[in-house]
Amino acid sequence: MTVGNLHGKVALVTGASSGIGEAAAKILAARGAGVVLAARRIDQLDRVCAEIAELGGKAVSIATDVTVDSDLENAVATAVDQFGGLDIAFNNAGALGTMGFVAEQNPSTWTADVNTVLTSTFLSMRHEIIAMQRRGGGVIINNASQLGVVGFGAGISAYVAGKHGVIGLTKAAALEYATQNIRINAVAFASVDTPMYRSSVGADEDTAAMFRSLHPLGRIATAEEAASSVAYLATEEAGFFTGSVLVMDGGWTAQ
């Protein structure tokens, strides 16, 4: 098998309508995988699918809310129906959620934010694992963020707690399914140049400069750099990775 070759593999990417998810879907398709793109914005998913097709790749889209169990069941079923099974899953969808320090949060917004970040990953995995068991194995990659490794006192406690939970879930599931040839890992990115970043932190140059300064490399990552690490974990070259957290943060957590 040549390095990075994913021909004959089938991948599912959530949050694939933009940013890291879009970049991951494109690189997985470019390396030969058939890809199912899942997100709420079907018009953007169709755009990404068309761009993949123009480059000779194979992709289909399905409108998906990752907090809805039946939507995720349908997304996995689409992979099976369209391409014959599921080998790779990148559980990427998420959002920062409601801003506010811990004492300012209320139970309803807390629950909604944790559902978006953590419960959605559990719901995705429960269906993906069943499909991979039928396939004889597979690879799951969960987007945990560097804020799943360290804290950040910026009024996003539910997001930080949820991402720490994603890492715990990744490790627990990796141990549960290691003997079934299902590898489960997490990626932990710091700031990445995506539409979500540009509309929040990047919308104000002073704030953007401050965030760049938090990265010892002096810049933020590109979506393509983040996607490349996902693609690597999906290949046989990463075959001894399971229960691991691949931190790609420009040195943030080394400080």
DRENRO-265203 format. One line per 4 residues: number of its first residue (from 1); for each residue y, x, z of N, C-alpha, C. Coordinates in Angstrom, 1 decimal. Atoms other than C-alpha are relative to their C-alpha. Layout:
NUM = Y/X/Z/Y/X/Z/Y/X/Z; ...
! end
This chain:
1 = -1.2/0.8/0.0/0.0/0.0/0.0/1.2/0.9/0.0; -1.2/-0.7/0.1/3.4/1.4/-1.0/0.9/-0.4/1.1; -0.9/0.3/-1.1/6.1/1.6/1.6/0.9/-1.2/-0.3; -0.8/1.2/0.1/7.8/-1.7/2.1/-0.5/-1.1/-0.9
5 = 0.5/1.0/1.0/5.6/-3.6/-0.3/-0.5/-1.2/0.8; 0.4/1.2/-0.6/5.2/-7.2/0.7/-0.6/-1.0/-1.0; 0.5/0.9/1.0/3.6/-8.6/-2.4/-1.2/-0.8/0.5; 1.1/0.8/-0.5/1.3/-11.5/-1.7/0.2/-0.6/1.4
9 = -0.3/0.5/-1.3/2.9/-12.1/1.7/0.9/-1.3/-0.1; -0.9/1.2/0.0/4.7/-15.4/2.7/0.8/0.1/1.3; -0.9/-0.1/-1.1/7.7/-15.3/5.0/0.8/-1.3/0.2; -0.9/1.1/-0.4/9.8/-17.9/6.9/1.1/0.6/0.7
13 = -1.2/-0.5/-0.6/13.4/-17.1/7.8/0.8/-1.2/0.5; -0.9/1.0/-0.4/15.4/-19.4/10.0/1.4/0.5/0.1; -1.4/-0.5/0.1/19.2/-19.3/9.9/0.2/0.8/-1.2; 0.0/-0.7/1.3/18.8/-18.2/6.3/1.2/-0.3/-0.9
17 = -1.1/0.5/0.9/22.0/-19.8/5.0/1.1/1.0/-0.1; -1.0/-1.0/0.1/24.2/-16.8/5.7/-0.3/1.2/0.9; 0.1/-1.1/-1.0/24.6/-13.5/7.6/-1.3/0.7/-0.1; 1.2/-0.8/-0.1/21.6/-11.6/8.8/-1.2/-0.8/-0.6
21 = 1.1/0.8/0.5/19.2/-14.5/7.9/0.0/0.1/-1.6; -0.1/-0.1/1.4/20.4/-14.5/4.3/-0.4/1.4/-0.5; 0.3/-1.4/0.4/20.2/-10.7/4.0/-1.5/0.2/0.2; 1.4/-0.3/-0.2/16.7/-10.7/5.5/-0.8/-0.8/-1.1
25 = 0.7/0.8/1.0/15.5/-13.5/3.1/0.0/0.8/-1.3; -0.1/-0.7/1.2/16.8/-11.4/0.2/-0.8/1.2/-0.1; 0.8/-1.2/0.0/15.2/-8.2/1.2/-1.5/-0.2/0.0; 1.4/0.4/0.0/11.9/-9.8/2.0/-0.5/-0.4/-1.4
29 = 0.3/0.5/1.3/11.9/-11.5/-1.4/0.0/1.2/-1.0; 0.0/-1.2/0.8/12.9/-8.2/-3.1/-1.2/0.8/0.1; 1.2/-0.9/-0.2/9.9/-6.5/-1.6/-1.3/-0.8/-0.3; 1.2/0.7/0.5/7.6/-9.2/-3.0/-0.5/-1.2/0.7
33 = 0.5/1.2/-0.8/7.2/-11.9/-0.4/0.6/-1.3/-0.6; -0.5/1.3/0.2/7.5/-15.6/-1.1/0.7/-0.4/1.2; -0.8/0.2/-1.1/10.2/-16.8/1.2/0.4/-1.5/0.1; -0.5/1.4/-0.4/10.9/-20.2/2.9/1.3/0.2/0.8
37 = -1.3/-0.1/-0.6/14.6/-20.4/3.8/0.2/-1.3/0.8; -0.2/1.1/-0.9/15.3/-22.7/6.8/1.4/0.1/0.7; -1.3/0.1/-0.8/18.7/-23.8/8.2/0.5/-1.4/-0.2; -0.5/1.3/0.1/20.8/-26.9/8.6/0.8/-0.2/-1.3
41 = -0.9/0.2/1.1/23.1/-26.3/5.6/-0.8/0.2/-1.3; 0.9/-0.1/1.2/20.9/-27.1/2.6/0.8/0.5/-1.2; -0.7/-0.5/1.1/23.7/-26.4/0.1/0.1/1.5/-0.1; 0.0/-1.5/-0.1/24.0/-22.8/1.3/-1.4/0.6/-0.2
45 = 1.4/-0.4/0.2/20.2/-22.5/1.4/-0.3/0.0/-1.5; 0.3/0.1/1.4/20.0/-23.6/-2.2/0.7/1.1/-0.8; -0.8/-1.1/0.7/22.7/-21.0/-3.2/-0.8/1.3/0.2; 0.8/-1.3/-0.3/20.6/-18.2/-1.5/-1.3/0.0/-0.9
49 = 1.3/0.1/0.8/17.4/-19.5/-3.2/0.3/0.4/-1.5; -0.4/-0.3/1.4/19.2/-19.4/-6.6/0.3/1.5/-0.2; -0.3/-1.5/0.1/20.4/-15.8/-6.0/-1.2/0.8/0.0; 1.3/-0.7/0.0/16.9/-14.7/-5.1/-0.7/-0.2/-1.3
53 = 0.7/0.3/1.2/15.5/-16.4/-8.2/0.6/0.8/-1.2; -0.7/-0.8/1.0/18.1/-14.6/-10.4/-0.5/1.4/0.0; 0.5/-1.4/-0.1/16.7/-11.3/-9.2/-1.5/0.1/-0.1; 1.5/0.0/0.2/13.1/-12.4/-9.9/-0.8/-0.3/1.2
57 = 0.8/0.3/-1.2/12.1/-13.4/-6.4/-0.4/-1.4/0.1; 0.5/1.4/-0.2/10.4/-16.5/-5.1/0.5/-0.5/1.4; -0.5/0.6/-1.2/12.1/-18.8/-2.5/0.1/-1.5/-0.1; -0.3/1.4/0.0/12.3/-22.4/-1.5/0.8/-0.2/1.3
61 = -0.8/0.3/-1.2/14.6/-24.1/1.0/-0.4/-1.3/0.6; 0.2/1.2/-0.7/14.2/-26.7/3.6/1.0/-0.2/1.2; -0.9/0.3/-1.0/16.8/-28.3/5.8/-0.7/-0.1/1.4; 0.7/-0.2/-1.3/15.9/-27.4/9.4/1.0/0.1/1.1
65 = -0.7/-0.1/-1.2/17.5/-27.9/12.8/-1.0/0.7/1.0; 1.0/-0.7/-0.8/15.7/-25.3/15.0/-0.1/-0.5/1.4; 0.2/0.7/-1.3/16.2/-27.4/18.1/-0.9/-1.2/-0.1; 0.8/1.2/0.2/14.0/-30.1/16.6/-1.4/0.4/-0.4
69 = 1.3/-0.5/0.2/10.3/-29.5/16.9/-0.6/-0.4/-1.4; 0.6/0.4/1.2/9.3/-31.6/13.9/0.6/0.7/-1.2; -0.6/-0.7/1.1/11.8/-29.8/11.7/-0.7/1.4/-0.2; 0.7/-1.3/0.1/10.1/-26.5/12.5/-1.5/-0.1/-0.5
73 = 1.3/0.3/0.5/6.7/-28.0/12.0/0.0/-0.2/-1.6; -0.1/0.2/1.4/7.8/-29.1/8.5/0.3/1.3/-0.7; -0.4/-1.3/0.7/9.3/-25.6/7.7/-1.3/0.8/-0.1; 1.3/-0.7/0.1/5.9/-24.0/8.5/-0.9/-0.6/-1.0
77 = 0.8/0.8/1.0/4.1/-26.7/6.5/0.5/0.3/-1.4; -0.5/-0.3/1.3/6.4/-25.9/3.6/-0.5/1.3/-0.5; 0.5/-1.3/0.4/5.3/-22.3/3.6/-1.5/-0.1/-0.4; 1.5/0.2/0.3/1.6/-23.4/3.6/-0.1/-0.7/-1.3
81 = 0.2/0.8/1.2/2.1/-26.0/0.9/0.5/0.7/-1.3; -0.6/-0.6/1.2/4.3/-23.9/-1.4/-0.6/1.3/-0.4; 0.5/-1.4/0.3/2.8/-20.4/-1.0/-1.4/0.3/0.5; 1.4/-0.2/-0.4/-0.6/-20.9/0.7/-0.2/0.4/1.4
85 = 0.2/-0.4/-1.4/0.1/-19.8/4.2/1.3/0.6/0.6; -1.2/-0.7/-0.6/2.4/-17.8/6.5/-0.5/1.3/0.6; 0.3/-1.3/-0.5/2.3/-14.1/7.2/1.1/0.6/0.8; -1.1/-0.7/-0.6/5.8/-13.2/8.4/1.0/-1.1/0.4
89 = -1.0/1.0/-0.4/8.4/-15.2/10.4/1.1/0.8/0.7; -1.1/-0.6/-0.6/11.9/-14.1/11.3/0.8/-1.1/0.6; -0.7/1.1/-0.7/13.3/-16.4/14.0/1.4/0.5/0.4; -1.3/-0.6/0.0/16.9/-15.7/13.5/1.1/-1.0/0.5
93 = -1.1/1.0/-0.2/18.9/-18.9/14.0/0.5/0.0/1.4; -0.5/0.0/-1.4/21.2/-19.1/17.0/1.5/-0.1/-0.1; -1.4/0.1/-0.1/24.8/-19.5/18.1/0.5/0.4/1.4; -0.5/-0.5/-1.3/27.1/-18.2/20.9/0.1/-1.1/1.0
97 = 0.0/1.2/-0.9/27.5/-21.7/22.3/1.4/-0.1/0.7; -1.2/0.4/-0.7/30.1/-22.9/24.8/0.5/1.2/0.8; -0.7/-1.1/-0.8/32.6/-20.4/26.2/0.3/-0.4/1.4; -0.4/0.4/-1.4/33.2/-20.3/29.9/-0.8/0.8/1.0
101 = 0.8/-0.7/-1.0/32.2/-18.3/33.0/-1.0/-1.0/0.7; 1.2/0.8/-0.5/29.1/-19.5/34.9/0.5/-1.2/0.8; -0.5/1.1/-0.8/31.0/-21.7/37.4/0.7/-1.1/-0.8; -0.7/1.0/0.9/32.8/-23.4/34.5/-0.9/-0.8/-0.9
105 = 0.9/0.7/0.9/29.7/-24.4/32.7/-0.5/-1.3/0.7; 0.6/1.2/-0.6/28.1/-27.8/33.1/-1.4/-0.1/-0.5; 1.4/0.0/0.4/24.4/-28.6/32.9/-0.3/-0.4/-1.4; 0.3/0.5/1.3/24.5/-30.4/29.6/0.3/1.1/-1.1
109 = -0.3/-1.0/1.0/26.3/-27.6/27.7/-1.0/1.2/0.2; 0.9/-1.1/-0.3/24.1/-25.0/29.4/-1.4/-0.3/-0.6; 1.3/0.3/0.6/20.9/-26.8/28.4/0.1/0.1/-1.5; -0.1/-0.1/1.5/22.1/-27.2/24.8/0.1/1.4/-0.5
113 = -0.2/-1.3/0.5/23.1/-23.6/24.5/-1.4/0.8/0.2; 1.2/-0.7/-0.2/19.8/-22.3/26.0/-1.1/-0.6/-1.0; 0.9/0.5/1.0/17.9/-24.7/23.7/0.2/0.6/-1.4; -0.3/-0.6/1.3/19.6/-23.3/20.6/-0.5/1.5/-0.1
117 = 0.4/-1.4/0.0/18.9/-19.7/21.6/-1.4/0.3/0.3; 1.4/-0.3/-0.5/15.6/-19.7/23.5/-1.0/-1.0/-0.4; 1.0/1.0/0.2/13.8/-23.0/23.2/-0.3/-0.1/-1.5; 0.3/0.0/1.5/14.2/-22.9/19.4/-0.9/1.1/-0.4
121 = 0.9/-1.1/0.4/12.4/-19.6/19.3/-1.4/-0.4/0.4; 1.3/0.5/-0.4/9.5/-21.1/21.3/-0.5/-1.0/-0.9; 0.4/1.0/0.9/9.4/-24.1/19.1/-0.5/0.6/-1.4; 0.4/-0.7/1.3/9.3/-21.9/16.0/-1.3/0.7/0.1
125 = 1.2/-0.8/-0.2/6.6/-19.6/17.4/-1.2/-0.9/0.1; 1.3/0.8/-0.2/4.2/-22.4/18.4/-0.6/-0.5/-1.3; 0.6/0.4/1.3/3.9/-23.6/14.8/-0.3/1.2/-0.9; 0.3/-1.2/0.8/4.1/-20.1/13.2/-1.3/0.6/0.4
129 = 1.2/-0.6/-0.5/1.3/-18.8/15.4/-1.3/-0.7/-0.5; 1.2/0.7/0.4/-1.1/-21.6/14.5/-0.2/0.3/-1.5; 0.2/-0.3/1.4/-0.5/-21.0/10.8/-0.5/1.4/-0.2; 0.5/-1.4/0.2/-1.0/-17.2/11.2/-1.4/0.1/0.5
133 = 1.4/0.0/-0.4/-4.2/-17.8/13.1/-0.9/-0.4/-1.1; 0.8/0.4/1.1/-5.5/-19.6/10.1/0.0/1.0/-1.1; -0.1/-1.1/1.0/-4.4/-16.7/7.9/-0.7/1.3/0.4; 0.6/-1.1/-0.5/-6.1/-14.2/10.1/0.9/1.1/0.6
137 = -0.9/-0.9/-0.5/-3.0/-12.6/11.4/1.4/-0.2/-0.5; -1.3/0.1/0.5/0.7/-12.1/10.9/1.0/0.7/0.8; -1.0/-0.7/-0.7/4.0/-10.8/12.1/1.2/-1.0/0.3; -1.1/0.8/-0.4/6.7/-12.6/14.1/1.1/1.0/0.5
141 = -1.1/-0.8/-0.5/10.2/-11.0/14.6/1.0/-1.0/0.5; -1.0/0.9/-0.6/12.6/-12.7/17.0/1.3/0.8/0.1; -1.4/-0.6/-0.1/16.4/-12.0/16.9/0.4/-0.2/1.5; -0.3/0.1/-1.4/17.2/-11.2/20.5/1.4/0.5/0.4
145 = -1.3/-0.5/-0.3/20.6/-9.4/20.3/0.0/1.1/1.0; -0.1/-1.0/-1.1/21.6/-6.4/22.4/0.3/-0.6/1.3; -0.3/0.8/-1.3/22.7/-9.0/24.9/-1.2/-0.6/0.6; 1.2/0.3/-0.6/19.1/-9.6/25.5/-0.5/1.2/0.8
149 = 0.4/-1.2/-0.7/18.9/-6.1/26.9/1.0/0.4/1.1; -1.1/-0.3/-1.0/22.3/-5.8/28.8/0.8/-1.3/0.2; -0.8/1.1/-0.2/24.7/-8.2/30.3/1.4/0.2/-0.7; -1.3/0.0/0.7/28.2/-9.0/29.0/0.9/-1.0/0.7
153 = -0.9/1.0/-0.7/30.9/-10.6/31.2/1.1/-0.5/-0.8; -1.1/0.6/0.9/32.7/-12.5/28.5/-0.1/-1.5/-0.2; 0.0/1.4/0.0/32.0/-16.1/29.3/-1.1/-0.6/-1.0; 1.0/0.5/0.9/28.8/-16.4/27.2/-1.4/0.1/0.8
157 = 1.1/-0.2/-0.9/26.3/-16.5/30.1/-1.3/-0.7/-0.5; 1.2/0.7/0.5/23.9/-19.1/28.5/-0.6/0.8/-1.1; 0.5/-0.8/1.1/23.7/-17.0/25.4/-0.7/1.3/0.5; 0.6/-1.2/-0.6/23.0/-13.8/27.4/-1.3/-0.3/0.6
161 = 1.2/0.4/-0.7/20.4/-15.6/29.5/-1.1/-0.4/-1.0; 0.9/0.4/1.0/18.8/-17.1/26.5/-0.6/1.2/-0.8; 0.5/-1.2/0.8/18.5/-13.8/24.6/-0.9/0.9/0.9; 0.9/-0.7/-0.9/17.0/-12.1/27.7/-1.4/-0.8/0.0
165 = 1.2/0.8/0.1/14.5/-15.0/27.6/-0.8/0.2/-1.2; 0.7/-0.3/1.2/13.7/-14.3/24.0/-0.8/1.2/0.1; 0.7/-1.3/-0.2/12.7/-10.8/24.9/-1.2/-0.2/0.9; 1.1/0.2/-0.8/10.5/-12.0/27.7/-1.1/-0.8/-0.7
169 = 0.9/0.8/0.7/8.9/-14.6/25.5/-0.7/0.8/-1.1; 0.6/-0.9/1.0/8.3/-12.0/22.8/-1.1/0.9/0.6; 1.0/-0.8/-0.6/6.5/-9.7/25.2/-1.2/-0.8/0.5; 1.1/0.8/-0.4/4.4/-12.4/26.7/-0.9/-0.5/-1.1
173 = 0.8/0.5/1.1/3.3/-13.9/23.4/-0.7/1.2/-0.7; 0.7/-1.1/0.6/2.6/-10.4/22.0/-1.3/0.4/0.6; 1.2/-0.3/-0.7/0.1/-9.8/24.7/-1.0/-1.1/-0.2; 0.9/1.1/0.2/-1.4/-13.2/24.3/-0.8/0.0/-1.3
177 = 0.6/0.1/1.3/-2.1/-12.8/20.6/-0.3/1.4/-0.7; 0.3/-1.4/0.5/-2.6/-9.0/20.2/-1.4/0.1/-0.6; 1.4/-0.1/0.5/-6.3/-9.4/19.7/-0.3/-0.9/-1.2; 0.2/0.9/1.2/-5.8/-12.0/17.0/0.8/0.5/-1.2
181 = -0.7/-0.6/1.1/-3.9/-9.6/14.7/1.4/-0.6/-0.3; -1.3/0.6/0.1/-0.6/-11.3/15.3/1.0/0.9/0.8; -1.0/-0.9/-0.7/2.2/-8.8/16.1/1.3/-0.7/0.2; -1.2/0.7/-0.3/5.3/-10.1/17.8/1.0/1.0/0.6
185 = -1.1/-1.0/-0.4/8.5/-8.0/18.2/1.3/-0.7/0.0; -1.4/0.5/0.0/12.2/-8.5/18.8/0.9/1.1/-0.6; -1.1/-0.9/0.5/15.2/-7.0/17.1/1.2/-0.3/0.9; -1.2/0.1/-0.9/18.4/-6.4/19.2/1.2/0.6/-0.7
189 = -1.1/-0.5/0.7/21.5/-6.1/17.1/1.3/-0.1/0.9; -1.3/0.2/-0.5/25.0/-5.5/18.4/0.9/-0.7/-1.0; -0.9/0.7/1.0/28.0/-6.7/16.3/-0.5/0.3/-1.4; 0.3/-0.1/1.4/27.1/-7.3/12.7/1.0/-0.8/-0.8
193 = -1.1/0.6/0.8/29.5/-8.1/9.9/-0.6/-1.3/-0.7; 0.5/1.3/0.6/28.5/-11.8/9.2/1.2/-1.0/0.0; -1.0/1.1/-0.1/30.5/-15.0/8.6/0.3/-0.4/1.4; -0.2/0.4/-1.4/30.0/-15.9/12.3/0.8/1.0/0.7
197 = -0.8/-1.0/-0.6/31.4/-12.6/13.4/1.4/-0.1/-0.5; -1.4/0.0/0.5/34.4/-12.8/11.1/0.8/-1.2/0.4; -0.7/1.1/-0.4/35.2/-16.3/12.2/0.3/-0.1/1.5; -0.2/0.0/-1.4/35.1/-15.4/15.9/0.6/1.3/0.4
201 = -0.5/-1.3/-0.4/35.5/-11.8/17.1/0.9/0.6/-1.1; -0.7/-0.6/1.0/36.6/-10.6/13.7/1.3/-0.7/-0.5; -1.2/0.8/0.5/39.3/-13.3/13.2/1.3/0.6/0.5; -1.2/-0.7/-0.5/41.7/-11.2/15.3/-0.2/1.5/0.0
205 = 0.2/-1.4/0.2/42.2/-7.6/14.4/0.0/0.8/1.3; 0.0/-0.7/-1.3/43.0/-6.5/18.0/-1.4/-0.1/0.6; 1.3/0.2/-0.6/39.8/-8.1/19.2/-1.1/0.7/-0.8; 1.0/-0.7/0.8/37.8/-6.7/16.3/0.0/1.5/0.3
209 = -0.1/-1.5/-0.3/39.1/-3.2/17.0/-0.6/0.3/1.4; 0.7/-0.2/-1.3/38.0/-3.6/20.6/-1.5/0.0/-0.1; 1.5/0.1/0.2/34.5/-4.6/19.6/-0.5/1.2/-0.7; 0.4/-1.2/0.7/34.3/-1.7/17.2/-0.1/1.1/1.0
213 = -0.1/-1.1/-0.9/35.2/0.6/20.0/-1.2/0.0/1.0; 1.2/0.1/-0.9/32.2/-0.7/22.1/-1.2/0.7/-0.6; 1.1/-0.6/0.7/29.9/0.9/19.5/0.3/1.5/-0.2; -0.3/-1.4/0.1/29.8/4.7/19.8/0.1/0.5/-1.5
217 = -0.1/-0.4/1.4/29.4/5.0/16.0/1.3/-0.4/-0.6; -1.4/0.4/0.5/32.9/3.4/15.7/0.1/-1.0/-1.0; 0.0/1.1/0.9/31.9/0.6/13.5/-1.0/-1.0/0.4; 1.0/0.9/-0.1/29.8/-2.5/13.3/-1.0/0.1/-1.1
221 = 1.0/0.0/1.0/26.6/-3.0/11.4/0.2/-0.9/-1.2; 0.0/0.9/1.1/26.2/-4.5/8.0/-1.2/-0.9/0.1; 1.1/0.9/0.0/24.0/-7.5/7.5/-1.3/0.6/-0.7; 1.1/-0.7/0.7/21.9/-5.4/5.1/-0.7/1.0/0.9
225 = 0.6/-0.9/-1.0/21.3/-2.8/7.8/-0.9/-0.7/0.9; 0.8/0.8/-0.9/20.1/-5.4/10.2/-1.2/-0.5/-0.7; 1.1/0.6/0.7/17.9/-7.0/7.6/-1.1/1.1/-0.3; 0.9/-1.1/0.4/16.3/-3.6/6.7/-1.0/0.2/1.2
229 = 0.9/-0.2/-1.2/15.0/-3.3/10.3/-1.0/-1.2/0.1; 1.0/1.1/0.0/13.4/-6.8/10.0/-1.1/0.2/-1.0; 1.0/-0.2/1.0/11.8/-5.9/6.8/-1.0/1.1/0.4; 0.9/-1.1/-0.5/10.4/-2.7/8.3/-1.1/-0.5/1.0
233 = 0.9/0.6/-1.0/8.8/-4.6/11.2/-1.1/-0.9/-0.6; 0.9/0.9/0.7/7.2/-6.9/8.7/-1.1/0.7/-0.8; 0.9/-0.8/0.8/5.3/-4.1/6.9/-1.1/0.6/0.8; 1.2/-0.7/-0.6/2.0/-2.3/7.6/0.5/1.3/0.7
237 = -0.4/-1.2/-0.5/4.0/0.8/8.3/0.4/-0.1/1.5; -0.4/0.3/-1.4/5.1/-0.9/11.6/-1.2/-0.6/0.7; 1.2/0.7/-0.5/1.5/-1.9/12.4/-0.4/0.3/1.4; 0.3/-0.2/-1.4/1.5/-0.4/15.9/1.1/-0.5/0.9
241 = -1.1/0.6/-0.8/4.6/-2.2/17.0/-0.5/-1.4/0.4; 0.1/1.4/-0.5/4.0/-5.3/19.2/0.4/0.0/1.4; -0.6/0.1/-1.4/5.7/-6.5/22.3/1.2/0.9/0.1; -1.1/-1.0/-0.1/8.6/-4.1/21.4/1.3/-0.7/-0.3
245 = -1.3/0.4/0.4/12.3/-4.5/21.1/0.7/1.2/-0.7; -0.7/-1.0/0.8/13.9/-2.6/18.3/1.5/-0.2/0.1; -1.5/0.2/-0.3/17.5/-2.0/19.4/0.7/0.8/-1.1; -0.8/-0.5/1.0/19.9/-1.4/16.5/1.5/-0.4/0.3
249 = -1.3/0.5/-0.6/23.3/-1.4/18.2/1.1/1.1/-0.1; -1.0/-1.0/0.2/25.3/1.7/17.1/0.3/0.8/1.3; -0.1/-0.7/-1.3/24.7/3.2/20.6/0.6/-0.8/1.2; -0.6/0.9/-1.0/26.1/0.2/22.6/-0.7/0.2/1.3
253 = 0.8/0.1/-1.2/23.2/0.1/25.1/-0.3/1.4/0.6; 0.2/-1.3/-0.5/23.0/3.9/25.4/1.0/0.5/1.0; -1.2/-0.4/-0.8/26.3/4.1/27.3/-0.3/-0.2/1.5
! end
